């Protein structure tokens, strides 16, 4: 299958660690997708937040189909090569007026995966801009490898307890990543990124999907629930395979296991 990204886009991802504004879903498709979203939200318990919608692609065909949309996979193949799999998904919904923030961090710091060569697709369910909490990135920060993360003791609105030490980076270079509804961004798993509060009157819903080349392996001692879904090319034989869901809407009920949730400070 031919690459969708052109040479300039691929070079930008390699150099800066991210791409923004890649079109995937039409307005008509997003109308349908957003009309179905309440079916997923209704599966949450009264005191749960949308952050609990995590790996529900394993139980919901509605979410699985978004994760495995061929247009997204075309973009990912341009960057990861012909053989890769999908393994995780999360919702990040900031309601109007939400003061919830996400501090600076690197995805790879939290994941028990080796080597750190994965990427994330951020699917915009709404128009996203600086006013409603668009993701921010530090371009080229992925070139520094994994940086130290420290236990966060600050404001309670931060959703992370381990956040990156960004004292060695020029925060004047920070870039916001606005997206139109139905578009996606892509970012490297070692790119430093964060997001501010949504102080607007508009919702900011984003759905993240994680992809890795076949050479990336999980440490089952940290995350014994890790399951992969082959996306392109050869089937990876070093990680356990998941089963494609048959229900349109369903939830996963289990303990999640990242580096932080396993009670560790790093992947070292």
N, C-alpha and C positions, 0 to 999 in steps of 0.2 A: 504494500500500500504506500503511495507516495507521501512524503512529508507535507503537512499542512503549513507549518511554520516556515517562513523563508529564512535565508541565511542571516539577515540582519536581526530578526527576532531571536534566533537561536544564539547569536553572538551576544545579544543584550541579556538573555537569561544567563549565559555562562559568565558574563562580566559583572552584571549587577545583581543577579540572583532572583530575578522575578520578571514577570510579564503581566500586563494589565489590559483589560478591554478586549478579550478574545470572544467573539460572538459564538454562541451555541444555540440557545433556545429562542424561538421567535416569540413575539408578543402573544400570539394565540396559544402556543405551547405553555408559556408561563401562566396564562390565565387558567389553563387546565391544571397545571401543577399546583398553583396556589389555592385553587378550589378544593383540591384533595388534601392539602396540608392540615386542615382541622381534623381530619380522620386520624392523623398521627398524633396531634396535640391532645386529642381526647383520650389517648391511651396513658397519658401521664397521671400519676396520683396527685391528689389535691395540693400537697406541699412540694411537689417536684418542679424543677425548672426545665426549660428546654435543653439545658446542658446534659440532661439525662438521656436525650435522644442520641445515643452513641452506639455505633455498630448495629443499629437497627436495620441496616441493609441486609443483615443475616436473617431477619424475620419478616421483612416488608418488601414485597416485590416493587411497590411504588418507589421506594428509595433505591433499591438495587438497580432498577432500570436507569435511574439518573446517574448513578455511579458508573455504569457500564455503557453509557451513551457513546456511540461510535465516534461522534464528533469530538468529544472530550478525549477519547482514547487516541484519536489521530494526533491531537496536540501533544499528548504525553509521549507517544511513540517517537515524535520528533526529538524529544529530549532524553528519554531513557533507553531508546533503542527498541529492537523488535520483540524482546522477551521480557515481559513485566506482568505484575499482578496488582490487584486492588485488595486492600486489607482493612481499611478503617474509614469511618465517616462520623461526623459530628454536626449538630446544629448549634449555631451561635445566633440567638435572637435577642436583640436589644429593643425592648418596647419603647414607645415615645416617652421621653423624660427620664429614662433609666440612667442612673449614675454609675452603673457597673462599668468597670474598665478591665483591660487586659494589659498587664505589664510587659516590659520587654523580655523576650524569651526566644529560644531556638527550639523548634519542634524536636530535633534530633536528641536534645538533652533529655527529653522525657521518654524517649522510646528505647526499648532494649533491643535495638536492631544494629547489625554489623554487616557491611560498613555503612556509614552515614551517606547514603546516595539516593534518598527518597525525595518525593516532591508532593506538594499539596495543590489540589484544584479548589478554589474558593468560588462557589456558585452563588450568584446574587439572586435572591428571591424578590428583592426590592431594588429600586434605585438607591445607590449607596454613595454618599459624599462626606465631606468633612463635617457637615452639620449633624448628621445622624450616626457618626462613629465609624467612618471608613477605616480599614486597616492602614497602619503606617509601617514603613520599612526603612531600614538603614541600608541603602544600596552598597553593594560590594562587601558587606559585613560577613557574608558566607565564606569569604576568602581567608578569614582568620581562624577557621575551624571552630571547634567547640570552646566557648568561653565559660568562665566561672559563673555559676548561678548561686544565689544566696537566698536563705529563708527570708520571706517578706514579712515584715512586722508592721507595715504602715496601714493605710486606710483600708477599712473593711470592705470597700466596694470592689477591690481587686479580686479577680477570680482565681489568681495564681498565688500559691504560697512560695514557690521557687521562681525567682526572677533573675534575669541576666545582669551582670555587672557591665554597664555600658560606659564606664568612666573613661575608657580608652578610645571611644568613638566620638566623632564630631557630629553632634546632634543637629547642627545647622544643615546637614545633608539629608535629614529625614524627609521622606516623600510620602504623601497620602496616595491611596490607591482607589479612586472612585470607580464605580462600575454601574453600568446600566443594567436594569433587570433582565436576566437571561444571559448576561455575559459572565465570563469567568476570569479570574486571575490565576497565575501559577507561581509558586515560590519554592525555592530550594529548602531542604530541611534544616540547613544551618544558617539561613538568613534570619537576622534579628528583626522581629516585628512586634507590634503592639496595636492596641486600639483604644481610643478615648471613649468617654461617656457619650450617650445619645441624648443630647439636651434639646433635640428638635421635637416636633409634633408628629414625626413619621417613624414607622417601624423600620428596623434594619435587620433583616433576616438573611443569614448566610449559611450555606451548607458546605462543609469541607469534606473532601474525599482524598484519601492517601494512596499513593501508588509507589511501588518499588520494583527495581529490576530483579530478575530471578536470583542474582548472586547475593542479595540481601537476606540475612537469616535472623530469626527471632530467638531470644534466649528464653526458653520455656520455664526456666526457674523463676523468672520475673513475671512473665505473662503466659500462663499455661492455656489461656483461652484463645490465643492467636490463631486465626484462620485466614487463609488466602483464597482469592478467586482469580484464576488465570484470566488475564485480559487480552494479551496478544502473544503470539509466538508459542514457543515450547512451554509445556507445563512445568512449573517449578516443583522439584521433588524433595527439597530440603525443608519445607514448611508444610504443616498439615492443611489439607483442603477443606473449605467450607462447603455447605450444601446450599444450592440456589433456593431461595424461599418460594413457597407456593401461595401463601396468603398475600392478599393485596396490602393489608395493613397488619402489622404485628410488632411487638416489642421484645427486646432482649432483657431478661432478668438475670443478672449475675454481677459479681464483684469485678470491677474494672481494674486492670493492673498495668499502670505505667511505672516508670522509675520512681516517681514521687509517691504513687499509691502503694508501691511495694516497700516504702519506708527507707528508700535509699536517697543519697544526695547526688549521685551522678551515675553514669554508665561505666565509669572506670572500675 
